[in-house]
């Protein structure tokens, strides 16, 4: 049963389970601090394909197949799949998943896509519209640079506020059956779908600043709806604000009376070593928060090291056309509350 709580939050009385999950990353991501948590790593950015776009499609397909394998599931047991990515018309998802022959619902939330697809999978399972639903997203540094910024061959200078689009994918299977293996069962408890916020930021190399107001608004709405506070959680994970956006989020949250700093971290700060790896303000891209969630976060929840987590996906809703026409960058953030064991 789904209950609406307050203005923006949905509560799942049954609590759909994370039955399995998987992450696939590139070489740079494997060399970061979370390298030992990922299921699969590719040393070559093309993954043996002819183009970067085909490489991203393959990476997304592999993430889903790995999640199915880890859960001992066949593709026929998945009633629907929610998927999206950064490329025009979500071609990474459509071309990557077409051979799986699973009912497909394409999603676009930019870097908030993992939270959006996970929330939708939870809604479908909780409502009975699906027995099992999969959520997956991806990004690829080279394909994103080609679409949104400059050709890699140009060798353009990156500003200090710029973030590095992760070459990564994450997939989750949501169902009603608690997985075996002896770990804690991770459940989806609540979801909040955010509103579009636009503070007039126009710099496409500073997306953290564009997305931070949306993250703050969604968190403030969630806490107002539920009566909870940041200290009720072991981790508030945003993705992906990077250094600039994370600092701004904490500042904005303080004005709302919310002290996020003790429990907040960001996927864009966790995926890479900002001192050792040249990623400027941190990581970004749909696959960044997806890979962090589908590795260390869910892994630590199953191990009982994290009991209550708020996963807040943040997206910059821009396109090359809107940027070229001088438009500002609207942001959106979606939230999923996850618990482990009896939390």
LINHUKA-V505929 format. One record per residue. N is the residue number from 1. RES is the residue in three letters. OMEGA is omega as a letter, one per 40 degrees, with the letter a starting at -180 (999 if undefined). NEAR is the number of other C-alpha atoms within 10 Angstrom. D_CENTER is the distance of its C-alpha to the mean C-alpha in Angstrom with 2 decimals. Layout:
BEGIN
n->{N/N}
res->{RES/RES}
omega->{OMEGA/OMEGA}
near->{NEAR/NEAR}
d_center->{D_CENTER/D_CENTER}
END
This chain:
BEGIN
n->{1/2/3/4/5/6/7/8/9/10/11/12/13/14/15/16/17/18/19/20/21/22/23/24/25/26/27/28/29/30/31/32/33/34/35/36/37/38/39/40/41/42/43/44/45/46/47/48/49/50/51/52/53/54/55/56/57/58/59/60/61/62/63/64/65/66/67/68/69/70/71/72/73/74/75/76/77/78/79/80/81/82/83/84/85/86/87/88/89/90/91/92/93/94/95/96/97/98/99/100/101/102/103/104/105/106/107/108/109/110/111/112/113/114/115/116/117/118/119/120/121/122/123/124/125/126/127/128/129/130/131/132/133/134/135/136/137/138/139/140/141/142/143/144/145/146/147/148/149/150/151/152/153/154/155/156/157/158/159/160/161/162/163/164/165/166/167/168/169/170/171/172/173/174/175/176/177/178/179/180/181/182/183/184/185/186/187/188/189/190/191/192/193/194/195/196/197/198/199/200/201/202/203/204/205/206/207/208/209/210/211/212/213/214/215/216/217/218/219/220/221/222/223/224/225/226/227/228/229/230/231/232/233/234/235/236/237/238/239/240/241/242/243/244/245/246/247/248/249/250/251/252/253/254/255/256/257/258/259/260/261/262/263/264/265/266/267/268/269/270/271/272/273/274/275/276/277/278/279/280/281/282/283/284/285/286/287/288/289/290/291/292/293/294/295/296/297/298/299/300/301/302/303/304/305/306/307/308/309/310/311/312/313/314/315/316/317/318/319/320/321/322/323/324/325/326/327/328/329/330/331/332/333/334/335/336/337/338/339/340/341/342/343}
res->{UNK/UNK/UNK/UNK/UNK/UNK/UNK/UNK/UNK/UNK/UNK/UNK/UNK/UNK/UNK/UNK/UNK/UNK/UNK/UNK/UNK/UNK/UNK/UNK/UNK/UNK/UNK/UNK/UNK/UNK/UNK/UNK/UNK/UNK/UNK/UNK/UNK/UNK/UNK/UNK/UNK/UNK/UNK/UNK/UNK/UNK/UNK/UNK/UNK/UNK/UNK/UNK/UNK/UNK/UNK/UNK/UNK/UNK/UNK/UNK/UNK/UNK/UNK/UNK/UNK/UNK/UNK/UNK/UNK/UNK/UNK/UNK/UNK/UNK/UNK/UNK/UNK/UNK/UNK/UNK/UNK/UNK/UNK/UNK/UNK/UNK/UNK/UNK/UNK/UNK/UNK/UNK/UNK/UNK/UNK/UNK/UNK/UNK/UNK/UNK/UNK/UNK/UNK/UNK/UNK/UNK/UNK/UNK/UNK/UNK/UNK/UNK/UNK/UNK/UNK/UNK/UNK/UNK/UNK/UNK/UNK/UNK/UNK/UNK/UNK/UNK/UNK/UNK/UNK/UNK/UNK/UNK/UNK/UNK/UNK/UNK/UNK/UNK/UNK/UNK/UNK/UNK/UNK/UNK/UNK/UNK/UNK/UNK/UNK/UNK/UNK/UNK/UNK/UNK/UNK/UNK/UNK/UNK/UNK/UNK/UNK/UNK/UNK/UNK/UNK/UNK/UNK/UNK/UNK/UNK/UNK/UNK/UNK/UNK/UNK/UNK/UNK/UNK/UNK/UNK/UNK/UNK/UNK/UNK/UNK/UNK/UNK/UNK/UNK/UNK/UNK/UNK/UNK/UNK/UNK/UNK/UNK/UNK/UNK/UNK/UNK/UNK/UNK/UNK/UNK/UNK/UNK/UNK/UNK/UNK/UNK/UNK/UNK/UNK/UNK/UNK/UNK/UNK/UNK/UNK/UNK/UNK/UNK/UNK/UNK/UNK/UNK/UNK/UNK/UNK/UNK/UNK/UNK/UNK/UNK/UNK/UNK/UNK/UNK/UNK/UNK/UNK/UNK/UNK/UNK/UNK/UNK/UNK/UNK/UNK/UNK/UNK/UNK/UNK/UNK/UNK/UNK/UNK/UNK/UNK/UNK/UNK/UNK/UNK/UNK/UNK/UNK/UNK/UNK/UNK/UNK/UNK/UNK/UNK/UNK/UNK/UNK/UNK/UNK/UNK/UNK/UNK/UNK/UNK/UNK/UNK/UNK/UNK/UNK/UNK/UNK/UNK/UNK/UNK/UNK/UNK/UNK/UNK/UNK/UNK/UNK/UNK/UNK/UNK/UNK/UNK/UNK/UNK/UNK/UNK/UNK/UNK/UNK/UNK/UNK/UNK/UNK/UNK/UNK/UNK/UNK/UNK/UNK/UNK/UNK/UNK/UNK/UNK/UNK/UNK/UNK/UNK/UNK/UNK/UNK/UNK/UNK/UNK/UNK/UNK/UNK/UNK/UNK}
omega->{i/a/i/a/a/a/a/a/i/i/a/a/i/a/i/a/i/a/i/a/i/i/i/a/i/a/a/a/i/a/i/a/a/a/a/a/a/a/a/i/i/a/a/a/i/a/a/a/a/a/i/i/i/i/i/i/i/a/i/i/i/i/i/a/i/i/i/a/a/i/a/a/i/a/i/i/i/a/i/a/i/a/i/a/a/a/a/a/i/a/i/a/a/a/a/a/a/a/a/i/i/i/a/i/a/a/i/i/a/a/i/a/a/i/a/a/i/i/i/i/i/i/a/a/a/a/a/i/i/i/i/i/i/i/a/i/a/i/a/a/a/a/i/i/a/a/a/a/a/i/a/a/a/i/a/i/i/a/a/a/a/i/a/i/a/i/a/i/i/a/i/i/a/a/a/a/i/a/i/i/i/i/i/i/i/a/i/a/a/i/i/i/a/i/i/i/a/i/i/i/a/a/a/i/i/a/i/i/i/a/a/i/i/i/i/a/a/i/i/i/a/a/i/a/a/a/i/i/i/a/i/a/i/a/i/a/i/i/e/a/a/a/a/a/a/i/i/i/a/i/i/a/i/i/i/a/a/i/a/a/a/a/a/i/a/a/i/i/a/a/a/i/a/i/a/a/a/i/i/a/i/a/i/a/a/a/a/i/i/a/i/i/a/i/a/a/i/i/i/i/i/i/i/a/i/a/a/a/i/i/a/i/a/a/i/a/a/i/i/a/a/i/i/i/i/i/i/a/i/i/i/i/i/a/i/i/a/i/i/i/a/a/999}
near->{13/16/11/14/16/14/12/17/23/23/20/21/13/15/22/28/25/27/26/26/29/30/31/29/29/23/15/20/24/21/15/16/13/17/20/12/17/20/19/19/19/18/12/11/19/19/17/13/14/9/13/20/22/18/23/32/26/21/32/32/27/21/28/30/20/23/24/23/15/14/17/11/16/10/15/10/12/20/17/23/28/26/27/31/33/27/22/11/13/19/18/29/28/19/16/21/22/13/9/14/12/18/14/17/15/16/21/23/23/26/34/34/32/41/32/32/28/30/25/21/28/33/25/19/24/26/15/12/13/20/19/25/27/31/29/34/42/37/32/31/20/20/22/22/14/15/14/16/13/13/14/12/7/7/8/10/8/12/11/13/20/23/26/23/24/30/30/34/36/35/36/30/25/31/25/19/13/17/17/11/8/8/16/22/23/28/26/26/22/27/29/26/21/26/17/17/22/18/15/12/17/19/16/20/17/21/28/32/28/31/34/32/25/27/32/26/20/25/26/17/20/27/15/16/17/16/9/11/16/20/14/11/18/17/21/23/23/29/37/36/35/31/22/20/27/26/15/19/25/18/17/19/20/14/10/13/10/18/17/21/17/11/16/18/19/27/27/32/23/22/24/25/18/19/8/8/13/13/24/17/23/30/30/31/33/34/37/34/38/34/33/26/25/27/23/18/19/26/19/16/21/21/16/18/14/20/20/23/23/22/26/31/32/37/33/28/23/18/18/12/10/13/16/8/9/10/15/18/25/22/30/28/34/28/29/25/20/25/27/24/16/10/11}
d_center->{25.08/22.74/24.11/23.33/23.49/24.46/23.29/19.54/18.59/18.89/20.11/20.21/23.63/23.31/19.85/18.23/17.63/15.00/17.58/15.92/12.90/12.84/11.50/13.37/13.72/16.44/19.36/18.25/15.14/17.54/19.95/17.73/18.06/15.67/17.50/19.19/16.21/14.95/16.62/17.66/18.27/19.95/22.53/23.04/20.62/22.33/21.84/25.42/24.72/26.66/23.92/20.53/19.26/20.72/19.21/15.63/16.73/18.22/15.26/13.20/16.40/16.91/13.63/14.74/18.27/17.57/15.82/18.90/21.24/20.04/20.48/23.83/22.90/24.15/22.37/25.06/23.76/20.52/21.51/18.66/15.38/12.66/11.19/10.49/10.27/11.89/15.41/18.18/18.43/15.26/17.69/15.43/14.55/18.07/19.98/17.95/18.13/21.55/23.53/21.87/23.72/21.28/21.25/18.45/16.73/14.99/12.33/11.69/9.64/9.22/6.26/5.60/5.74/3.48/5.27/8.07/8.71/8.69/10.93/13.04/13.59/14.76/17.00/18.55/19.35/20.63/22.76/24.20/23.08/21.63/22.61/19.49/16.40/13.66/10.03/8.79/7.42/8.73/10.30/13.71/15.54/18.76/17.86/15.90/18.85/21.27/19.89/19.02/21.33/24.27/25.37/24.89/28.66/29.32/28.33/27.34/27.09/23.74/24.00/23.16/20.38/18.62/15.37/14.93/12.59/11.29/12.91/10.54/9.16/7.91/9.72/10.86/14.30/15.17/18.92/21.90/23.15/22.49/21.97/24.89/25.14/26.10/22.83/21.66/20.21/16.73/16.75/14.81/17.22/16.12/13.83/14.32/13.76/14.27/17.01/17.27/18.53/20.50/22.36/23.89/22.03/22.97/22.13/19.48/19.56/18.54/15.30/14.53/17.67/16.83/13.58/15.01/17.40/14.89/13.01/16.55/17.71/15.15/15.79/19.49/19.64/18.08/20.51/23.32/22.73/22.66/24.96/22.75/22.28/19.83/22.30/21.80/18.54/18.24/14.91/13.05/9.76/8.44/6.13/7.93/11.48/13.44/17.02/18.29/15.66/15.46/19.25/19.52/17.25/19.51/22.50/21.63/20.83/24.25/25.91/24.49/25.95/22.73/22.77/19.21/20.28/21.38/18.12/15.44/13.38/10.64/8.35/10.39/13.45/12.90/12.23/15.55/19.01/19.69/23.40/23.82/21.35/21.80/18.47/20.04/17.76/14.82/11.83/9.63/8.33/5.61/6.38/6.52/3.89/3.85/7.45/7.98/7.06/9.01/11.76/13.17/11.70/12.56/15.52/16.85/16.55/18.57/20.96/21.54/20.59/17.96/19.10/17.19/13.61/11.92/8.13/7.84/5.27/7.89/9.26/12.69/14.54/17.04/18.81/21.47/24.10/23.22/23.15/26.43/27.96/27.31/24.88/22.76/18.94/17.68/14.43/12.53/10.32/9.57/10.07/10.49/13.32/13.66/17.08/18.84/22.45/24.58/22.61}
END
